[in-house]
Amino acid sequence: MTDQPQLHIDSDWKAQAEAERQRLAEQESAKAASDGHGDGRGDALPPADMRSLVGMMATQALSGLGMYGDRESGRIVVDFEGAKFAIDLLGVLEEKTKGNLTDEEAAELKQVLAELRSRFVQLVQVVAQQQQAGGGATVSPVSGATTPSAAGGSKPSIIIPG
């Protein structure tokens, strides 16, 4: 039985992504508290506004980029098509709402899009380089995949939907 190749994710990239996720969560909770929408319960939904919509779609893109790996197996599931779709939807949103957003909303959307596009390109390049080098990433469909954990389990393995 062959070991599944490994993908070495740059720890700085992961730290930046986690910091961004926390920053967005803090902004959401602060905004909800200042707007009076928060009722003190942890299960309260954020207000239905542009920031929440952008945040929800950005979370989908980050998920597709492997931000939220499986903690039990140590696998990172990367869905480039899903991530690209979420990023493209944000691009459509930016295009269709041009001139109708506040300066703050437009700037935030532009920043989120630039960051997601950059991360997408970086991750695609890393995976392509590792596949060319003969290791690092395995292309296998997620549905029905029963890939064994890598020996040692210290490095996350990656599954890329086909």
C-alpha positions as CSV (number, residue, x, y, z in Angstrom):
1,M,0.0,0.0,0.0
2,T,1.5,3.4,-1.0
3,D,1.4,6.4,1.2
4,Q,-0.6,9.3,0.0
5,P,1.6,12.2,-1.0
6,Q,1.7,15.2,1.2
7,L,1.1,18.9,0.5
8,H,3.2,21.2,2.6
9,I,1.1,24.3,3.3
10,D,3.1,27.4,4.0
11,S,2.4,28.1,7.7
12,D,2.5,31.9,7.1
13,W,-0.3,31.5,4.5
14,K,-2.4,29.5,7.0
15,A,-1.6,32.0,9.8
16,Q,-2.7,34.9,7.5
17,A,-5.9,33.1,6.6
18,E,-6.7,32.3,10.2
19,A,-6.0,35.9,11.2
20,E,-8.2,37.2,8.4
21,R,-11.0,34.9,9.5
22,Q,-10.8,36.0,13.1
23,R,-10.6,39.7,12.0
24,L,-13.8,39.3,10.0
25,A,-15.5,37.5,12.8
26,E,-14.5,40.3,15.3
27,Q,-15.8,42.9,12.9
28,E,-19.1,41.1,12.5
29,S,-19.6,40.8,16.2
30,A,-18.6,44.4,16.9
31,K,-20.9,45.6,14.2
32,A,-23.8,43.5,15.5
33,A,-23.2,44.8,19.0
34,S,-23.0,48.4,17.9
35,D,-26.1,48.2,15.7
36,G,-28.1,46.6,18.5
37,H,-28.8,43.5,16.5
38,G,-26.9,41.3,19.0
39,D,-29.0,39.9,21.8
40,G,-26.1,38.5,23.8
41,R,-26.7,35.0,22.6
42,G,-24.0,33.1,20.6
43,D,-26.5,31.8,18.1
44,A,-27.8,35.2,16.9
45,L,-27.5,35.7,13.2
46,P,-25.7,38.7,11.8
47,P,-27.7,41.4,10.1
48,A,-28.6,40.7,6.5
49,D,-26.4,43.3,4.8
50,M,-23.7,43.6,2.2
51,R,-20.9,42.8,4.7
52,S,-22.6,39.5,5.7
53,L,-23.1,38.6,2.1
54,V,-19.5,39.2,1.1
55,G,-18.3,37.4,4.3
56,M,-20.5,34.3,3.5
57,M,-19.2,34.1,0.0
58,A,-15.6,34.7,1.1
59,T,-16.0,31.9,3.6
60,Q,-17.2,29.5,0.8
61,A,-14.1,30.5,-1.3
62,L,-11.7,30.0,1.7
63,S,-13.3,26.6,2.4
64,G,-12.7,25.6,-1.3
65,L,-9.1,26.7,-0.8
66,G,-8.6,24.3,2.0
67,M,-8.9,26.7,4.9
68,Y,-11.1,24.4,6.9
69,G,-9.4,21.0,6.9
70,D,-10.7,17.9,8.5
71,R,-9.2,18.0,12.0
72,E,-9.7,14.3,12.6
73,S,-7.9,12.9,9.6
74,G,-5.6,15.8,9.0
75,R,-6.7,16.0,5.3
76,I,-7.1,19.2,3.5
77,V,-9.8,19.2,0.9
78,V,-9.3,21.7,-1.9
79,D,-12.1,22.4,-4.3
80,F,-10.6,24.7,-6.9
81,E,-13.8,24.8,-9.0
82,G,-16.0,25.6,-5.9
83,A,-13.5,28.3,-4.8
84,K,-13.3,29.8,-8.3
85,F,-17.1,29.9,-8.5
86,A,-17.4,31.7,-5.1
87,I,-14.7,34.2,-6.2
88,D,-16.4,34.7,-9.5
89,L,-19.7,35.3,-7.8
90,L,-18.1,38.0,-5.7
91,G,-16.7,39.5,-8.9
92,V,-20.2,39.5,-10.4
93,L,-21.5,41.2,-7.3
94,E,-18.8,43.8,-7.5
95,E,-19.7,44.5,-11.2
96,K,-23.4,44.6,-10.7
97,T,-23.4,46.8,-7.6
98,K,-20.9,49.3,-9.0
99,G,-22.0,52.8,-8.0
100,N,-24.6,51.5,-5.6
101,L,-22.4,50.6,-2.6
102,T,-21.0,52.9,0.1
103,D,-17.3,53.7,-0.3
104,E,-16.6,51.4,2.7
105,E,-18.6,48.5,1.2
106,A,-16.9,48.9,-2.2
107,A,-13.4,49.0,-0.7
108,E,-14.1,46.0,1.5
109,L,-15.4,44.0,-1.5
110,K,-12.4,45.0,-3.6
111,Q,-10.0,44.0,-0.8
112,V,-11.7,40.6,-0.2
113,L,-11.7,39.9,-4.0
114,A,-8.0,40.8,-4.4
115,E,-7.0,38.6,-1.4
116,L,-9.0,35.6,-2.5
117,R,-7.8,35.8,-6.1
118,S,-4.2,36.0,-4.9
119,R,-4.6,33.0,-2.5
120,F,-6.3,31.0,-5.3
121,V,-3.4,31.6,-7.7
122,Q,-0.8,30.9,-5.1
123,L,-2.4,27.6,-4.1
124,V,-3.0,26.5,-7.7
125,Q,0.7,27.2,-8.4
126,V,1.9,25.3,-5.3
127,V,-0.2,22.2,-6.1
128,A,0.9,22.3,-9.8
129,Q,4.5,22.5,-8.8
130,Q,4.2,19.6,-6.4
131,Q,2.4,17.5,-8.9
132,Q,5.1,18.2,-11.5
133,A,7.8,17.3,-8.9
134,G,6.1,13.9,-8.5
135,G,4.7,14.4,-5.0
136,G,2.8,16.6,-2.7
137,A,-0.8,16.3,-4.0
138,T,-3.1,13.6,-5.1
139,V,-5.9,14.2,-7.4
140,S,-8.8,12.1,-6.4
141,P,-12.5,12.6,-6.3
142,V,-13.9,13.5,-2.9
143,S,-17.2,11.6,-3.3
144,G,-16.7,8.1,-2.2
145,A,-13.0,8.6,-1.7
146,T,-11.6,6.4,1.1
147,T,-8.0,7.5,1.2
148,P,-6.0,6.2,4.1
149,S,-4.2,8.6,6.4
150,A,-0.6,9.2,5.6
151,A,2.0,7.4,7.6
152,G,3.0,9.4,10.7
153,G,0.0,11.8,10.3
154,S,2.1,14.8,11.1
155,K,1.6,16.6,7.7
156,P,-1.8,17.2,6.2
157,S,-2.7,15.3,3.1
158,I,-4.7,17.0,0.3
159,I,-7.6,15.7,-1.7
160,I,-8.5,17.6,-4.8
161,P,-11.9,16.9,-6.3
162,G,-11.7,15.7,-9.9
